[in-house]
Amino acid sequence: MPKRIIVHANVLVAALRSPAGVNREVIRACALGKTLPLIGAKLFLEYESVMGRAHLFQNSPLSATERQEFFDSFLSLCEWVSISFLWRPNLPDEGDIILWNWPSLARRSLLSPAIRETFEASFGFRRLK
């Protein structure tokens, strides 16, 4: 069974802008079935918003049509997850709340170093995995 992960929107952007690097490897792992990206309504809307920002892709080798095809293909790899929760963290950046809910929902999903540092700092947690 593949590891369930949450792919932040900046990973999609970076993977489309550069043919090499960790971000491209994350997307490749999803395409090869090594990881299973999770998605929900709010994350889908964030992806859609970011993918529509042409200025982010000025250096991308892909055309707008090719980027949309990539996005559609990526979405076909994702597992849809509905989020409901009884407790909501109070984080400095409202946008980070979704990143807190997803890992707990994904059960043993991976936290990126940036997300881990945010929550360790915000809540005083140590060694989140």
Secondary structure as UniProt FT lines:
FT   STRAND          3..5
FT   HELIX           9..17
FT   HELIX           22..31
FT   TURN            32..33
FT   STRAND          35..39
FT   HELIX           41..51
FT   HELIX           54..57
FT   TURN            58..59
FT   HELIX           64..77
FT   STRAND          79..80
FT   HELIX           94..96
FT   HELIX           97..106
FT   HELIX           113..123
//
